[in-house]
Amino acid sequence: MDTTTLVDEQRDEGERLVGNLRQSGFDVAAAFWVLPSRDDRWYLYIASGVVDAVGLSAAYRRVYGELSRSLVGWISRSDIKLIGNQHPVALDVMAHQSDSLPTVYRGRELGNMIIENAYIYSKSAGSRTEK
């Protein structure tokens, strides 16, 4: 697999994971795939108040538990990056986030991160989770 191309399966499974997290009561203020300039792979960032409330380790445990239950094959633990709602990258993403449609962001920066590309889920991403 070409690691510099975000594939449909990654986008779809990311949306499903976000929906499952929201359904389980995990706050997701924003979720987005990003290809940092310094790297050759995409990362799924999740901005959440849970990070600020319970800490990074506890937040990762909750997300990893949901990742295991979601049975996704295109997302691994190492693909996921959690940040708080007030992180500069989260604030910038929330400013570009659509209410209902995903956004392909082609700017060169998000917050304090230099990027090649980003795919930002809508505010309602995952609300149509599969049964």
Backbone as XML, in Angstrom:
<?xml version="1.0"?>
<chain id="A" units="angstrom">
  <residue number="1" name="MET">
    <atom name="N" x="0.848" y="-1.182" z="0.000"/>
    <atom name="CA" x="0.000" y="0.000" z="0.000"/>
    <atom name="C" x="0.887" y="1.236" z="0.000"/>
  </residue>
  <residue number="2" name="ASP">
    <atom name="N" x="0.566" y="2.223" z="-0.826"/>
    <atom name="CA" x="1.263" y="3.501" z="-0.858"/>
    <atom name="C" x="0.874" y="4.286" z="0.384"/>
  </residue>
  <residue number="3" name="THR">
    <atom name="N" x="1.833" y="4.525" z="1.272"/>
    <atom name="CA" x="1.506" y="5.165" z="2.545"/>
    <atom name="C" x="1.207" y="6.650" z="2.410"/>
  </residue>
  <residue number="4" name="THR">
    <atom name="N" x="1.510" y="7.257" z="1.269"/>
    <atom name="CA" x="1.220" y="8.676" z="1.120"/>
    <atom name="C" x="-0.161" y="8.934" z="0.540"/>
  </residue>
  <residue number="5" name="THR">
    <atom name="N" x="-0.902" y="7.906" z="0.214"/>
    <atom name="CA" x="-2.257" y="8.039" z="-0.296"/>
    <atom name="C" x="-3.250" y="7.564" z="0.757"/>
  </residue>
  <residue number="6" name="LEU">
    <atom name="N" x="-4.178" y="8.434" z="1.104"/>
    <atom name="CA" x="-5.240" y="8.046" z="2.032"/>
    <atom name="C" x="-6.288" y="7.283" z="1.231"/>
  </residue>
  <residue number="7" name="VAL">
    <atom name="N" x="-6.530" y="6.038" z="1.583"/>
    <atom name="CA" x="-7.449" y="5.204" z="0.811"/>
    <atom name="C" x="-8.861" y="5.276" z="1.384"/>
  </residue>
  <residue number="8" name="ASP">
    <atom name="N" x="-9.829" y="4.945" z="0.538"/>
    <atom name="CA" x="-11.238" y="5.004" z="0.935"/>
    <atom name="C" x="-11.508" y="4.201" z="2.199"/>
  </residue>
  <residue number="9" name="GLU">
    <atom name="N" x="-10.873" y="3.029" z="2.311"/>
    <atom name="CA" x="-11.107" y="2.178" z="3.480"/>
    <atom name="C" x="-10.660" y="2.869" z="4.771"/>
  </residue>
  <residue number="10" name="GLN">
    <atom name="N" x="-9.551" y="3.592" z="4.712"/>
    <atom name="CA" x="-9.098" y="4.337" z="5.895"/>
    <atom name="C" x="-10.104" y="5.426" z="6.257"/>
  </residue>
  <residue number="11" name="ARG">
    <atom name="N" x="-10.560" y="6.163" z="5.270"/>
    <atom name="CA" x="-11.547" y="7.225" z="5.537"/>
    <atom name="C" x="-12.825" y="6.641" z="6.113"/>
  </residue>
  <residue number="12" name="ASP">
    <atom name="N" x="-13.322" y="5.557" z="5.492"/>
    <atom name="CA" x="-14.573" y="4.946" z="5.946"/>
    <atom name="C" x="-14.443" y="4.373" z="7.355"/>
  </residue>
  <residue number="13" name="GLU">
    <atom name="N" x="-13.347" y="3.670" z="7.609"/>
    <atom name="CA" x="-13.161" y="3.073" z="8.932"/>
    <atom name="C" x="-12.897" y="4.137" z="9.993"/>
  </residue>
  <residue number="14" name="GLY">
    <atom name="N" x="-12.246" y="5.223" z="9.611"/>
    <atom name="CA" x="-12.065" y="6.334" z="10.540"/>
    <atom name="C" x="-13.401" y="6.935" z="10.935"/>
  </residue>
  <residue number="15" name="GLU">
    <atom name="N" x="-14.276" y="7.094" z="9.967"/>
    <atom name="CA" x="-15.606" y="7.629" z="10.262"/>
    <atom name="C" x="-16.392" y="6.670" z="11.155"/>
  </residue>
  <residue number="16" name="ARG">
    <atom name="N" x="-16.272" y="5.381" z="10.886"/>
    <atom name="CA" x="-16.968" y="4.397" z="11.723"/>
    <atom name="C" x="-16.435" y="4.424" z="13.157"/>
  </residue>
  <residue number="17" name="LEU">
    <atom name="N" x="-15.112" y="4.500" z="13.307"/>
    <atom name="CA" x="-14.512" y="4.568" z="14.638"/>
    <atom name="C" x="-14.986" y="5.815" z="15.378"/>
  </residue>
  <residue number="18" name="VAL">
    <atom name="N" x="-15.001" y="6.951" z="14.698"/>
    <atom name="CA" x="-15.470" y="8.201" z="15.309"/>
    <atom name="C" x="-16.930" y="8.057" z="15.752"/>
  </residue>
  <residue number="19" name="GLY">
    <atom name="N" x="-17.750" y="7.462" z="14.895"/>
    <atom name="CA" x="-19.155" y="7.247" z="15.250"/>
    <atom name="C" x="-19.306" y="6.338" z="16.455"/>
  </residue>
  <residue number="20" name="ASN">
    <atom name="N" x="-18.527" y="5.257" z="16.496"/>
    <atom name="CA" x="-18.585" y="4.338" z="17.632"/>
    <atom name="C" x="-18.114" y="5.008" z="18.914"/>
  </residue>
  <residue number="21" name="LEU">
    <atom name="N" x="-17.082" y="5.843" z="18.814"/>
    <atom name="CA" x="-16.616" y="6.587" z="19.988"/>
    <atom name="C" x="-17.717" y="7.507" z="20.499"/>
  </residue>
  <residue number="22" name="ARG">
    <atom name="N" x="-18.332" y="8.239" z="19.590"/>
    <atom name="CA" x="-19.407" y="9.156" z="19.990"/>
    <atom name="C" x="-20.564" y="8.391" z="20.614"/>
  </residue>
  <residue number="23" name="GLN">
    <atom name="N" x="-20.903" y="7.261" z="20.010"/>
    <atom name="CA" x="-22.002" y="6.444" z="20.530"/>
    <atom name="C" x="-21.711" y="5.927" z="21.930"/>
  </residue>
  <residue number="24" name="SER">
    <atom name="N" x="-20.448" y="5.695" z="22.231"/>
    <atom name="CA" x="-20.062" y="5.189" z="23.548"/>
    <atom name="C" x="-19.921" y="6.306" z="24.584"/>
  </residue>
  <residue number="25" name="GLY">
    <atom name="N" x="-20.161" y="7.556" z="24.165"/>
    <atom name="CA" x="-20.087" y="8.679" z="25.093"/>
    <atom name="C" x="-18.742" y="9.387" z="25.115"/>
  </residue>
  <residue number="26" name="PHE">
    <atom name="N" x="-17.840" y="9.016" z="24.216"/>
    <atom name="CA" x="-16.526" y="9.654" z="24.134"/>
    <atom name="C" x="-16.668" y="10.929" z="23.307"/>
  </residue>
  <residue number="27" name="ASP">
    <atom name="N" x="-16.343" y="12.064" z="23.898"/>
    <atom name="CA" x="-16.438" y="13.344" z="23.213"/>
    <atom name="C" x="-15.448" y="13.415" z="22.054"/>
  </residue>
  <residue number="28" name="VAL">
    <atom name="N" x="-15.962" y="13.717" z="20.857"/>
    <atom name="CA" x="-15.099" y="13.951" z="19.691"/>
    <atom name="C" x="-15.450" y="15.334" z="19.155"/>
  </residue>
  <residue number="29" name="ALA">
    <atom name="N" x="-14.581" y="16.303" z="19.422"/>
    <atom name="CA" x="-14.805" y="17.663" z="18.929"/>
    <atom name="C" x="-14.446" y="17.767" z="17.457"/>
  </residue>
  <residue number="30" name="ALA">
    <atom name="N" x="-13.414" y="17.031" z="17.052"/>
    <atom name="CA" x="-12.988" y="17.014" z="15.650"/>
    <atom name="C" x="-12.186" y="15.747" z="15.403"/>
  </residue>
  <residue number="31" name="ALA">
    <atom name="N" x="-12.276" y="15.251" z="14.180"/>
    <atom name="CA" x="-11.483" y="14.090" z="13.768"/>
    <atom name="C" x="-11.024" y="14.339" z="12.344"/>
  </residue>
  <residue number="32" name="PHE">
    <atom name="N" x="-9.773" y="13.972" z="12.079"/>
    <atom name="CA" x="-9.221" y="14.261" z="10.765"/>
    <atom name="C" x="-7.986" y="13.411" z="10.514"/>
  </residue>
  <residue number="33" name="TRP">
    <atom name="N" x="-7.798" y="13.083" z="9.253"/>
    <atom name="CA" x="-6.578" y="12.428" z="8.801"/>
    <atom name="C" x="-5.627" y="13.520" z="8.359"/>
  </residue>
  <residue number="34" name="VAL">
    <atom name="N" x="-4.359" y="13.395" z="8.683"/>
    <atom name="CA" x="-3.374" y="14.387" z="8.262"/>
    <atom name="C" x="-2.087" y="13.696" z="7.831"/>
  </residue>
  <residue number="35" name="LEU">
    <atom name="N" x="-1.495" y="14.245" z="6.786"/>
    <atom name="CA" x="-0.191" y="13.798" z="6.303"/>
    <atom name="C" x="0.800" y="14.912" z="6.626"/>
  </residue>
  <residue number="36" name="PRO">
    <atom name="N" x="1.533" y="14.768" z="7.736"/>
    <atom name="CA" x="2.505" y="15.805" z="8.096"/>
    <atom name="C" x="3.637" y="15.863" z="7.073"/>
  </residue>
  <residue number="37" name="SER">
    <atom name="N" x="4.186" y="17.039" z="6.870"/>
    <atom name="CA" x="5.284" y="17.206" z="5.907"/>
    <atom name="C" x="6.506" y="16.392" z="6.297"/>
  </residue>
  <residue number="38" name="ARG">
    <atom name="N" x="6.730" y="16.211" z="7.581"/>
    <atom name="CA" x="7.921" y="15.511" z="8.052"/>
    <atom name="C" x="7.775" y="13.997" z="8.031"/>
  </residue>
  <residue number="39" name="ASP">
    <atom name="N" x="6.655" y="13.501" z="7.565"/>
    <atom name="CA" x="6.383" y="12.070" z="7.629"/>
    <atom name="C" x="5.887" y="11.576" z="6.277"/>
  </residue>
  <residue number="40" name="ASP">
    <atom name="N" x="5.851" y="10.254" z="6.125"/>
    <atom name="CA" x="5.354" y="9.684" z="4.874"/>
    <atom name="C" x="4.131" y="8.811" z="5.115"/>
  </residue>
  <residue number="41" name="ARG">
    <atom name="N" x="3.400" y="9.081" z="6.199"/>
    <atom name="CA" x="2.191" y="8.312" z="6.477"/>
    <atom name="C" x="1.125" y="9.215" z="7.071"/>
  </residue>
  <residue number="42" name="TRP">
    <atom name="N" x="-0.109" y="8.791" z="6.886"/>
    <atom name="CA" x="-1.270" y="9.507" z="7.399"/>
    <atom name="C" x="-1.524" y="9.106" z="8.847"/>
  </residue>
  <residue number="43" name="TYR">
    <atom name="N" x="-2.023" y="10.058" z="9.629"/>
    <atom name="CA" x="-2.411" y="9.811" z="11.019"/>
    <atom name="C" x="-3.839" y="10.283" z="11.225"/>
  </residue>
  <residue number="44" name="LEU">
    <atom name="N" x="-4.591" y="9.523" z="12.006"/>
    <atom name="CA" x="-5.948" y="9.904" z="12.374"/>
    <atom name="C" x="-5.877" y="10.652" z="13.705"/>
  </residue>
  <residue number="45" name="TYR">
    <atom name="N" x="-6.099" y="11.943" z="13.645"/>
    <atom name="CA" x="-6.120" y="12.770" z="14.850"/>
    <atom name="C" x="-7.550" y="12.856" z="15.355"/>
  </residue>
  <residue number="46" name="ILE">
    <atom name="N" x="-7.696" y="12.757" z="16.659"/>
    <atom name="CA" x="-8.991" y="12.920" z="17.309"/>
    <atom name="C" x="-8.812" y="13.968" z="18.400"/>
  </residue>
  <residue number="47" name="ALA">
    <atom name="N" x="-9.549" y="15.069" z="18.277"/>
    <atom name="CA" x="-9.520" y="16.126" z="19.287"/>
    <atom name="C" x="-10.681" y="15.890" z="20.237"/>
  </residue>
  <residue number="48" name="SER">
    <atom name="N" x="-10.373" y="15.838" z="21.528"/>
    <atom name="CA" x="-11.394" y="15.482" z="22.500"/>
    <atom name="C" x="-11.152" y="16.153" z="23.850"/>
  </residue>
  <residue number="49" name="GLY">
    <atom name="N" x="-12.229" y="16.566" z="24.473"/>
    <atom name="CA" x="-12.162" y="17.080" z="25.836"/>
    <atom name="C" x="-11.806" y="15.992" z="26.832"/>
  </residue>
  <residue number="50" name="VAL">
    <atom name="N" x="-11.955" y="14.735" z="26.443"/>
    <atom name="CA" x="-11.595" y="13.613" z="27.318"/>
    <atom name="C" x="-10.097" y="13.661" z="27.630"/>
  </residue>
  <residue number="51" name="VAL">
    <atom name="N" x="-9.293" y="14.065" z="26.659"/>
    <atom name="CA" x="-7.847" y="14.178" z="26.866"/>
    <atom name="C" x="-7.571" y="15.146" z="28.013"/>
  </residue>
  <residue number="52" name="ASP">
    <atom name="N" x="-8.256" y="16.284" z="28.019"/>
    <atom name="CA" x="-8.067" y="17.279" z="29.062"/>
    <atom name="C" x="-8.655" y="16.827" z="30.399"/>
  </residue>
  <residue number="53" name="ALA">
    <atom name="N" x="-9.759" y="16.098" z="30.354"/>
    <atom name="CA" x="-10.459" y="15.706" z="31.577"/>
    <atom name="C" x="-9.792" y="14.554" z="32.324"/>
  </residue>
  <residue number="54" name="VAL">
    <atom name="N" x="-9.359" y="13.520" z="31.591"/>
    <atom name="CA" x="-8.830" y="12.324" z="32.270"/>
    <atom name="C" x="-7.367" y="12.044" z="31.960"/>
  </residue>
  <residue number="55" name="GLY">
    <atom name="N" x="-6.784" y="12.808" z="31.054"/>
    <atom name="CA" x="-5.383" y="12.609" z="30.697"/>
    <atom name="C" x="-5.226" y="11.771" z="29.434"/>
  </residue>
  <residue number="56" name="LEU">
    <atom name="N" x="-4.058" y="11.884" z="28.864"/>
    <atom name="CA" x="-3.770" y="11.239" z="27.586"/>
    <atom name="C" x="-3.801" y="9.716" z="27.673"/>
  </residue>
  <residue number="57" name="SER">
    <atom name="N" x="-3.196" y="9.140" z="28.701"/>
    <atom name="CA" x="-3.146" y="7.672" z="28.816"/>
    <atom name="C" x="-4.533" y="7.066" z="28.940"/>
  </residue>
  <residue number="58" name="ALA">
    <atom name="N" x="-5.360" y="7.633" z="29.801"/>
    <atom name="CA" x="-6.721" y="7.112" z="29.982"/>
    <atom name="C" x="-7.547" y="7.288" z="28.714"/>
  </residue>
  <residue number="59" name="ALA">
    <atom name="N" x="-7.365" y="8.408" z="28.028"/>
    <atom name="CA" x="-8.095" y="8.643" z="26.777"/>
    <atom name="C" x="-7.683" y="7.626" z="25.719"/>
  </residue>
  <residue number="60" name="TYR">
    <atom name="N" x="-6.375" y="7.356" z="25.602"/>
    <atom name="CA" x="-5.910" y="6.347" z="24.640"/>
    <atom name="C" x="-6.484" y="4.971" z="24.977"/>
  </residue>
  <residue number="61" name="ARG">
    <atom name="N" x="-6.545" y="4.609" z="26.245"/>
    <atom name="CA" x="-7.118" y="3.301" z="26.611"/>
    <atom name="C" x="-8.555" y="3.179" z="26.130"/>
  </residue>
  <residue number="62" name="ARG">
    <atom name="N" x="-9.331" y="4.232" z="26.281"/>
    <atom name="CA" x="-10.726" y="4.198" z="25.825"/>
    <atom name="C" x="-10.807" y="4.078" z="24.299"/>
  </residue>
  <residue number="63" name="VAL">
    <atom name="N" x="-9.966" y="4.836" z="23.607"/>
    <atom name="CA" x="-9.984" y="4.789" z="22.135"/>
    <atom name="C" x="-9.512" y="3.430" z="21.639"/>
  </residue>
  <residue number="64" name="TYR">
    <atom name="N" x="-8.451" y="2.896" z="22.230"/>
    <atom name="CA" x="-7.943" y="1.588" z="21.813"/>
    <atom name="C" x="-8.965" y="0.488" z="22.085"/>
  </residue>
  <residue number="65" name="GLY">
    <atom name="N" x="-9.694" y="0.598" z="23.181"/>
    <atom name="CA" x="-10.759" y="-0.374" z="23.454"/>
    <atom name="C" x="-11.819" y="-0.346" z="22.373"/>
  </residue>
  <residue number="66" name="GLU">
    <atom name="N" x="-12.202" y="0.863" z="21.974"/>
    <atom name="CA" x="-13.204" y="0.995" z="20.904"/>
    <atom name="C" x="-12.642" y="0.537" z="19.569"/>
  </residue>
  <residue number="67" name="LEU">
    <atom name="N" x="-11.365" y="0.783" z="19.335"/>
    <atom name="CA" x="-10.722" y="0.319" z="18.097"/>
    <atom name="C" x="-10.794" y="-1.198" z="18.016"/>
  </residue>
  <residue number="68" name="SER">
    <atom name="N" x="-10.539" y="-1.882" z="19.118"/>
    <atom name="CA" x="-10.622" y="-3.354" z="19.150"/>
    <atom name="C" x="-12.038" y="-3.839" z="18.892"/>
  </residue>
  <residue number="69" name="ARG">
    <atom name="N" x="-13.011" y="-3.174" z="19.485"/>
    <atom name="CA" x="-14.414" y="-3.572" z="19.295"/>
    <atom name="C" x="-14.904" y="-3.265" z="17.879"/>
  </residue>
  <residue number="70" name="SER">
    <atom name="N" x="-14.347" y="-2.248" z="17.249"/>
    <atom name="CA" x="-14.801" y="-1.827" z="15.922"/>
    <atom name="C" x="-14.336" y="-2.750" z="14.809"/>
  </residue>
  <residue number="71" name="LEU">
    <atom name="N" x="-13.344" y="-3.576" z="15.089"/>
    <atom name="CA" x="-12.825" y="-4.534" z="14.116"/>
    <atom name="C" x="-12.455" y="-3.869" z="12.792"/>
  </residue>
  <residue number="72" name="VAL">
    <atom name="N" x="-11.713" y="-2.792" z="12.875"/>
    <atom name="CA" x="-11.250" y="-2.128" z="11.661"/>
    <atom name="C" x="-9.908" y="-2.719" z="11.260"/>
  </residue>
  <residue number="73" name="GLY">
    <atom name="N" x="-9.691" y="-2.860" z="9.978"/>
    <atom name="CA" x="-8.465" y="-3.467" z="9.495"/>
    <atom name="C" x="-7.482" y="-2.479" z="8.891"/>
  </residue>
  <residue number="74" name="TRP">
    <atom name="N" x="-7.951" y="-1.267" z="8.612"/>
    <atom name="CA" x="-7.102" y="-0.282" z="7.952"/>
    <atom name="C" x="-6.537" y="0.757" z="8.914"/>
  </residue>
  <residue number="75" name="ILE">
    <atom name="N" x="-6.898" y="0.661" z="10.189"/>
    <atom name="CA" x="-6.404" y="1.606" z="11.190"/>
    <atom name="C" x="-5.728" y="0.817" z="12.301"/>
  </residue>
  <residue number="76" name="SER">
    <atom name="N" x="-4.504" y="1.202" z="12.618"/>
    <atom name="CA" x="-3.794" y="0.567" z="13.729"/>
    <atom name="C" x="-3.649" y="1.572" z="14.865"/>
  </residue>
  <residue number="77" name="ARG">
    <atom name="N" x="-3.248" y="1.082" z="16.023"/>
    <atom name="CA" x="-3.028" y="1.966" z="17.171"/>
    <atom name="C" x="-2.039" y="3.064" z="16.852"/>
  </residue>
  <residue number="78" name="SER">
    <atom name="N" x="-1.010" y="2.730" z="16.088"/>
    <atom name="CA" x="0.031" y="3.721" z="15.786"/>
    <atom name="C" x="-0.445" y="4.802" z="14.809"/>
  </residue>
  <residue number="79" name="ASP">
    <atom name="N" x="-1.603" y="4.605" z="14.191"/>
    <atom name="CA" x="-2.164" y="5.614" z="13.294"/>
    <atom name="C" x="-2.892" y="6.721" z="14.049"/>
  </residue>
  <residue number="80" name="ILE">
    <atom name="N" x="-3.264" y="6.480" z="15.294"/>
    <atom name="CA" x="-4.132" y="7.380" z="16.048"/>
    <atom name="C" x="-3.324" y="8.329" z="16.927"/>
  </residue>
  <residue number="81" name="LYS">
    <atom name="N" x="-3.676" y="9.601" z="16.852"/>
    <atom name="CA" x="-3.074" y="10.643" z="17.690"/>
    <atom name="C" x="-4.211" y="11.394" z="18.379"/>
  </residue>
  <residue number="82" name="LEU">
    <atom name="N" x="-4.175" y="11.455" z="19.696"/>
    <atom name="CA" x="-5.180" y="12.192" z="20.451"/>
    <atom name="C" x="-4.628" y="13.544" z="20.875"/>
  </residue>
  <residue number="83" name="ILE">
    <atom name="N" x="-5.485" y="14.562" z="20.798"/>
    <atom name="CA" x="-5.135" y="15.898" z="21.266"/>
    <atom name="C" x="-6.339" y="16.499" z="21.979"/>
  </residue>
  <residue number="84" name="GLY">
    <atom name="N" x="-6.096" y="17.455" z="22.846"/>
    <atom name="CA" x="-7.177" y="18.136" z="23.551"/>
    <atom name="C" x="-7.881" y="19.144" z="22.654"/>
  </residue>
  <residue number="85" name="ASN">
    <atom name="N" x="-9.047" y="19.582" z="23.093"/>
    <atom name="CA" x="-9.859" y="20.530" z="22.316"/>
    <atom name="C" x="-9.188" y="21.883" z="22.118"/>
  </residue>
  <residue number="86" name="GLN">
    <atom name="N" x="-8.304" y="22.270" z="23.028"/>
    <atom name="CA" x="-7.672" y="23.584" z="22.948"/>
    <atom name="C" x="-6.306" y="23.555" z="22.264"/>
  </residue>
  <residue number="87" name="HIS">
    <atom name="N" x="-5.900" y="22.400" z="21.789"/>
    <atom name="CA" x="-4.631" y="22.279" z="21.053"/>
    <atom name="C" x="-4.722" y="23.163" z="19.807"/>
  </residue>
  <residue number="88" name="PRO">
    <atom name="N" x="-3.651" y="23.870" z="19.437"/>
    <atom name="CA" x="-3.696" y="24.746" z="18.253"/>
    <atom name="C" x="-4.159" y="24.038" z="16.970"/>
  </residue>
  <residue number="89" name="VAL">
    <atom name="N" x="-3.766" y="22.793" z="16.789"/>
    <atom name="CA" x="-4.199" y="22.050" z="15.600"/>
    <atom name="C" x="-5.707" y="21.798" z="15.662"/>
  </residue>
  <residue number="90" name="ALA">
    <atom name="N" x="-6.209" y="21.425" z="16.827"/>
    <atom name="CA" x="-7.647" y="21.174" z="16.987"/>
    <atom name="C" x="-8.456" y="22.439" z="16.703"/>
  </residue>
  <residue number="91" name="LEU">
    <atom name="N" x="-8.016" y="23.557" z="17.229"/>
    <atom name="CA" x="-8.729" y="24.816" z="17.011"/>
    <atom name="C" x="-8.771" y="25.186" z="15.537"/>
  </residue>
  <residue number="92" name="ASP">
    <atom name="N" x="-7.671" y="24.998" z="14.840"/>
    <atom name="CA" x="-7.623" y="25.299" z="13.413"/>
    <atom name="C" x="-8.526" y="24.358" z="12.622"/>
  </residue>
  <residue number="93" name="VAL">
    <atom name="N" x="-8.500" y="23.084" z="12.947"/>
    <atom name="CA" x="-9.362" y="22.115" z="12.255"/>
    <atom name="C" x="-10.832" y="22.446" z="12.480"/>
  </residue>
  <residue number="94" name="MET">
    <atom name="N" x="-11.199" y="22.759" z="13.721"/>
    <atom name="CA" x="-12.603" y="23.083" z="14.013"/>
    <atom name="C" x="-13.064" y="24.309" z="13.229"/>
  </residue>
  <residue number="95" name="ALA">
    <atom name="N" x="-12.161" y="25.234" z="12.933"/>
    <atom name="CA" x="-12.508" y="26.409" z="12.136"/>
    <atom name="C" x="-12.775" y="26.047" z="10.672"/>
  </residue>
  <residue number="96" name="HIS">
    <atom name="N" x="-12.219" y="24.937" z="10.201"/>
    <atom name="CA" x="-12.403" y="24.499" z="8.809"/>
    <atom name="C" x="-13.437" y="23.387" z="8.664"/>
  </residue>
  <residue number="97" name="GLN">
    <atom name="N" x="-13.978" y="22.928" z="9.756"/>
    <atom name="CA" x="-14.888" y="21.778" z="9.763"/>
    <atom name="C" x="-16.278" y="22.175" z="9.273"/>
  </residue>
  <residue number="98" name="SER">
    <atom name="N" x="-16.830" y="21.360" z="8.401"/>
    <atom name="CA" x="-18.188" y="21.563" z="7.890"/>
    <atom name="C" x="-19.189" y="20.872" z="8.815"/>
  </residue>
  <residue number="99" name="ASP">
    <atom name="N" x="-20.439" y="21.337" z="8.779"/>
    <atom name="CA" x="-21.476" y="20.701" z="9.585"/>
    <atom name="C" x="-21.832" y="19.314" z="9.082"/>
  </residue>
  <residue number="100" name="SER">
    <atom name="N" x="-21.810" y="19.120" z="7.753"/>
    <atom name="CA" x="-22.319" y="17.850" z="7.230"/>
    <atom name="C" x="-21.439" y="17.144" z="6.207"/>
  </residue>
  <residue number="101" name="LEU">
    <atom name="N" x="-20.453" y="17.835" z="5.636"/>
    <atom name="CA" x="-19.627" y="17.210" z="4.606"/>
    <atom name="C" x="-18.159" y="17.202" z="5.029"/>
  </residue>
  <residue number="102" name="PRO">
    <atom name="N" x="-17.437" y="16.141" z="4.675"/>
    <atom name="CA" x="-15.998" y="16.142" z="4.950"/>
    <atom name="C" x="-15.303" y="17.198" z="4.091"/>
  </residue>
  <residue number="103" name="THR">
    <atom name="N" x="-14.157" y="17.646" z="4.552"/>
    <atom name="CA" x="-13.400" y="18.687" z="3.858"/>
    <atom name="C" x="-12.008" y="18.178" z="3.535"/>
  </residue>
  <residue number="104" name="VAL">
    <atom name="N" x="-11.614" y="18.305" z="2.290"/>
    <atom name="CA" x="-10.221" y="18.045" z="1.914"/>
    <atom name="C" x="-9.508" y="19.381" z="2.069"/>
  </residue>
  <residue number="105" name="TYR">
    <atom name="N" x="-8.574" y="19.426" z="2.992"/>
    <atom name="CA" x="-7.860" y="20.663" z="3.299"/>
    <atom name="C" x="-6.491" y="20.608" z="2.648"/>
  </residue>
  <residue number="106" name="ARG">
    <atom name="N" x="-6.199" y="21.586" z="1.817"/>
    <atom name="CA" x="-4.948" y="21.588" z="1.077"/>
    <atom name="C" x="-4.007" y="22.709" z="1.516"/>
  </residue>
  <residue number="107" name="GLY">
    <atom name="N" x="-4.288" y="23.292" z="2.675"/>
    <atom name="CA" x="-3.399" y="24.317" z="3.206"/>
    <atom name="C" x="-2.077" y="23.701" z="3.627"/>
  </residue>
  <residue number="108" name="ARG">
    <atom name="N" x="-1.135" y="24.512" z="3.971"/>
    <atom name="CA" x="0.199" y="24.032" z="4.346"/>
    <atom name="C" x="0.384" y="23.912" z="5.845"/>
  </residue>
  <residue number="109" name="GLU">
    <atom name="N" x="-0.558" y="24.449" z="6.620"/>
    <atom name="CA" x="-0.442" y="24.386" z="8.079"/>
    <atom name="C" x="-1.785" y="24.124" z="8.712"/>
  </residue>
  <residue number="110" name="LEU">
    <atom name="N" x="-1.761" y="23.400" z="9.797"/>
    <atom name="CA" x="-2.900" y="23.275" z="10.703"/>
    <atom name="C" x="-2.340" y="23.554" z="12.091"/>
  </residue>
  <residue number="111" name="GLY">
    <atom name="N" x="-2.791" y="24.648" z="12.684"/>
    <atom name="CA" x="-2.234" y="25.029" z="13.978"/>
    <atom name="C" x="-0.750" y="25.253" z="13.840"/>
  </residue>
  <residue number="112" name="ASN">
    <atom name="N" x="0.021" y="24.501" z="14.583"/>
    <atom name="CA" x="1.484" y="24.639" z="14.555"/>
    <atom name="C" x="2.155" y="23.489" z="13.797"/>
  </residue>
  <residue number="113" name="MET">
    <atom name="N" x="1.386" y="22.767" z="12.976"/>
    <atom name="CA" x="1.915" y="21.616" z="12.240"/>
    <atom name="C" x="1.971" y="21.923" z="10.737"/>
  </residue>
  <residue number="114" name="ILE">
    <atom name="N" x="3.132" y="21.709" z="10.145"/>
    <atom name="CA" x="3.298" y="21.844" z="8.696"/>
    <atom name="C" x="2.827" y="20.537" z="8.067"/>
  </residue>
  <residue number="115" name="ILE">
    <atom name="N" x="1.933" y="20.639" z="7.087"/>
    <atom name="CA" x="1.316" y="19.434" z="6.516"/>
    <atom name="C" x="1.402" y="19.424" z="5.000"/>
  </residue>
  <residue number="116" name="GLU">
    <atom name="N" x="1.183" y="18.244" z="4.445"/>
    <atom name="CA" x="1.048" y="18.082" z="2.995"/>
    <atom name="C" x="-0.420" y="18.108" z="2.590"/>
  </residue>
  <residue number="117" name="ASN">
    <atom name="N" x="-1.272" y="17.485" z="3.417"/>
    <atom name="CA" x="-2.679" y="17.327" z="3.085"/>
    <atom name="C" x="-3.447" y="16.919" z="4.333"/>
  </residue>
  <residue number="118" name="ALA">
    <atom name="N" x="-4.750" y="17.157" z="4.321"/>
    <atom name="CA" x="-5.601" y="16.726" z="5.434"/>
    <atom name="C" x="-7.012" y="16.433" z="4.922"/>
  </residue>
  <residue number="119" name="TYR">
    <atom name="N" x="-7.653" y="15.513" z="5.615"/>
    <atom name="CA" x="-9.044" y="15.143" z="5.331"/>
    <atom name="C" x="-9.788" y="15.311" z="6.647"/>
  </residue>
  <residue number="120" name="ILE">
    <atom name="N" x="-10.672" y="16.293" z="6.714"/>
    <atom name="CA" x="-11.365" y="16.641" z="7.952"/>
    <atom name="C" x="-12.787" y="16.105" z="7.898"/>
  </residue>
  <residue number="121" name="TYR">
    <atom name="N" x="-13.128" y="15.267" z="8.879"/>
    <atom name="CA" x="-14.495" y="14.758" z="8.968"/>
    <atom name="C" x="-15.436" y="15.888" z="9.369"/>
  </residue>
  <residue number="122" name="SER">
    <atom name="N" x="-16.689" y="15.777" z="8.948"/>
    <atom name="CA" x="-17.687" y="16.768" z="9.320"/>
    <atom name="C" x="-18.007" y="16.682" z="10.808"/>
  </residue>
  <residue number="123" name="LYS">
    <atom name="N" x="-18.693" y="17.690" z="11.314"/>
    <atom name="CA" x="-19.105" y="17.693" z="12.722"/>
    <atom name="C" x="-20.042" y="16.532" z="13.028"/>
  </residue>
  <residue number="124" name="SER">
    <atom name="N" x="-20.746" y="16.039" z="12.009"/>
    <atom name="CA" x="-21.693" y="14.944" z="12.212"/>
    <atom name="C" x="-21.136" y="13.593" z="11.789"/>
  </residue>
  <residue number="125" name="ALA">
    <atom name="N" x="-19.839" y="13.513" z="11.543"/>
    <atom name="CA" x="-19.229" y="12.256" z="11.078"/>
    <atom name="C" x="-19.536" y="11.114" z="12.037"/>
  </residue>
  <residue number="126" name="GLY">
    <atom name="N" x="-19.855" y="9.980" z="11.449"/>
    <atom name="CA" x="-20.117" y="8.795" z="12.238"/>
    <atom name="C" x="-21.530" y="8.683" z="12.759"/>
  </residue>
  <residue number="127" name="SER">
    <atom name="N" x="-22.374" y="9.668" z="12.450"/>
    <atom name="CA" x="-23.747" y="9.606" z="12.950"/>
    <atom name="C" x="-24.569" y="8.563" z="12.225"/>
  </residue>
  <residue number="128" name="ARG">
    <atom name="N" x="-24.039" y="8.054" z="11.105"/>
    <atom name="CA" x="-24.724" y="6.993" z="10.355"/>
    <atom name="C" x="-23.972" y="5.685" z="10.508"/>
  </residue>
  <residue number="129" name="THR">
    <atom name="N" x="-23.622" y="5.330" z="11.730"/>
    <atom name="CA" x="-22.866" y="4.102" z="11.940"/>
    <atom name="C" x="-23.687" y="2.890" z="11.546"/>
  </residue>
  <residue number="130" name="GLU">
    <atom name="N" x="-23.004" y="1.847" z="11.098"/>
    <atom name="CA" x="-23.675" y="0.614" z="10.673"/>
    <atom name="C" x="-24.177" y="-0.161" z="11.880"/>
  </residue>
  <residue number="131" name="LYS">
    <atom name="N" x="-25.269" y="-0.852" z="11.695"/>
    <atom name="CA" x="-25.843" y="-1.699" z="12.765"/>
    <atom name="C" x="-25.464" y="-3.128" z="12.521"/>
  </residue>
</chain>
